[in-house]
Amino acid sequence: MTAIWAILIGAAVAYVLTKMGEQPFDLNQSIAFSAIVFVFLLIVDFALNRNKVQN
C-alpha cells in the first residue's frame, strides 16, 4: 500500500511542477520516476536497518 501512495504523491508533485513550468505532463515518466525513487528508498531503509541490527 505504501508503494501505491508513494507513486500517487509523486505523480501529483510532478503534475504541479510541470504545470508551473508550463510543460506537458507525462504520466508514464512520472510513474517511472516515482517507482525508481521508491525502490531507492527501500534499499536505503534496508541498509540502515541492517546496520542497527549488527550494532
GROMACS elastic network, one bead per residue, 0.5 to 0.9 nm:
[ bonds ]
;  ai    aj funct       b0    kb
    1     4     6  0.52913   500
    1     5     6  0.65275   500
    1     6     6  0.87349   500
    2     5     6  0.52091   500
    2     6     6  0.60957   500
    2     7     6  0.86436   500
    3     6     6  0.50307   500
    3     7     6  0.61749   500
    3     8     6  0.86017   500
    3    35     6  0.78211   500
    3    38     6  0.69295   500
    4     7     6  0.52329   500
    4     8     6  0.61823   500
    4     9     6  0.86097   500
    5     8     6  0.50631   500
    5     9     6  0.59890   500
    5    10     6  0.83122   500
    6     9     6  0.53001   500
    6    10     6  0.59816   500
    6    11     6  0.85284   500
    6    34     6  0.68842   500
    6    35     6  0.80130   500
    6    37     6  0.89782   500
    6    38     6  0.69343   500
    7    10     6  0.50380   500
    7    11     6  0.60849   500
    7    12     6  0.86353   500
    7    30     6  0.81751   500
    7    31     6  0.61023   500
    7    32     6  0.86654   500
    7    33     6  0.85969   500
    7    34     6  0.51445   500
    7    35     6  0.63807   500
    7    38     6  0.78946   500
    8    11     6  0.50703   500
    8    12     6  0.62295   500
    8    13     6  0.87105   500
    8    31     6  0.80501   500
    8    34     6  0.82821   500
    9    12     6  0.50354   500
    9    13     6  0.62259   500
    9    14     6  0.85601   500
    9    34     6  0.85170   500
   10    13     6  0.51862   500
   10    14     6  0.61177   500
   10    15     6  0.85453   500
   10    30     6  0.69801   500
   10    31     6  0.75002   500
   10    33     6  0.80742   500
   10    34     6  0.54836   500
   10    35     6  0.88854   500
   11    14     6  0.50359   500
   11    15     6  0.60332   500
   11    16     6  0.86640   500
   11    27     6  0.70860   500
   11    30     6  0.53932   500
   11    31     6  0.63753   500
   11    33     6  0.88737   500
   11    34     6  0.72247   500
   12    15     6  0.50604   500
   12    16     6  0.63046   500
   12    17     6  0.86684   500
   12    30     6  0.88345   500
   13    16     6  0.52425   500
   13    17     6  0.61901   500
   13    18     6  0.86041   500
   14    17     6  0.51476   500
   14    18     6  0.60395   500
   14    19     6  0.85093   500
   14    25     6  0.77845   500
   14    26     6  0.88044   500
   14    27     6  0.86834   500
   14    30     6  0.63189   500
   15    18     6  0.52793   500
   15    19     6  0.61607   500
   15    20     6  0.85909   500
   15    24     6  0.88950   500
   15    25     6  0.60742   500
   15    26     6  0.83034   500
   15    27     6  0.82941   500
   15    30     6  0.82268   500
   16    19     6  0.52145   500
   16    20     6  0.61406   500
   16    21     6  0.86764   500
   17    20     6  0.50668   500
   17    21     6  0.62585   500
   17    22     6  0.85586   500
   17    23     6  0.86434   500
   18    21     6  0.50662   500
   18    22     6  0.60201   500
   18    23     6  0.50755   500
   18    24     6  0.65161   500
   18    25     6  0.59646   500
   18    26     6  0.88912   500
   19    23     6  0.59596   500
   19    24     6  0.72915   500
   19    25     6  0.73771   500
   20    23     6  0.77636   500
   21    24     6  0.89037   500
   25    29     6  0.86894   500
   25    30     6  0.83564   500
   26    29     6  0.55025   500
   26    30     6  0.63595   500
   26    31     6  0.88533   500
   27    30     6  0.50091   500
   27    31     6  0.61309   500
   27    32     6  0.85614   500
   28    31     6  0.52028   500
   28    32     6  0.61354   500
   28    33     6  0.85875   500
   29    32     6  0.51378   500
   29    33     6  0.61148   500
   29    34     6  0.85549   500
   30    33     6  0.52184   500
   30    34     6  0.61197   500
   30    35     6  0.85681   500
   31    34     6  0.51127   500
   31    35     6  0.60700   500
   31    36     6  0.85966   500
   32    35     6  0.51616   500
   32    36     6  0.62124   500
   32    37     6  0.86838   500
   33    36     6  0.51518   500
   33    37     6  0.62096   500
   33    38     6  0.85653   500
   34    37     6  0.51703   500
   34    38     6  0.60705   500
   34    39     6  0.86775   500
   35    38     6  0.50299   500
   35    39     6  0.62296   500
   35    40     6  0.85940   500
   36    39     6  0.52518   500
   36    40     6  0.61903   500
   36    41     6  0.86735   500
   37    40     6  0.50272   500
   37    41     6  0.61596   500
   37    42     6  0.86379   500
   38    41     6  0.51528   500
   38    42     6  0.62462   500
   38    43     6  0.87515   500
   39    42     6  0.50460   500
   39    43     6  0.63119   500
   39    44     6  0.87324   500
   40    43     6  0.51765   500
   40    44     6  0.63128   500
   40    45     6  0.86510   500
   41    44     6  0.50219   500
   41    45     6  0.60171   500
   41    46     6  0.84738   500
   42    45     6  0.50639   500
   42    46     6  0.60664   500
   42    47     6  0.85713   500
   43    46     6  0.51007   500
   43    47     6  0.61662   500
   43    48     6  0.86553   500
   44    47     6  0.51034   500
   44    48     6  0.61646   500
   44    49     6  0.85863   500
   45    48     6  0.51907   500
   45    49     6  0.60926   500
   45    50     6  0.84393   500
   46    49     6  0.52376   500
   46    50     6  0.60135   500
   46    51     6  0.87140   500
   47    50     6  0.51060   500
   47    51     6  0.64152   500
   47    52     6  0.89207   500
   48    51     6  0.52497   500
   48    52     6  0.65446   500
   49    52     6  0.50880   500
   49    53     6  0.64341   500
   49    54     6  0.88515   500
   50    53     6  0.52747   500
   50    54     6  0.64400   500
   50    55     6  0.89112   500
   51    54     6  0.52292   500
   51    55     6  0.63876   500
   52    55     6  0.53389   500
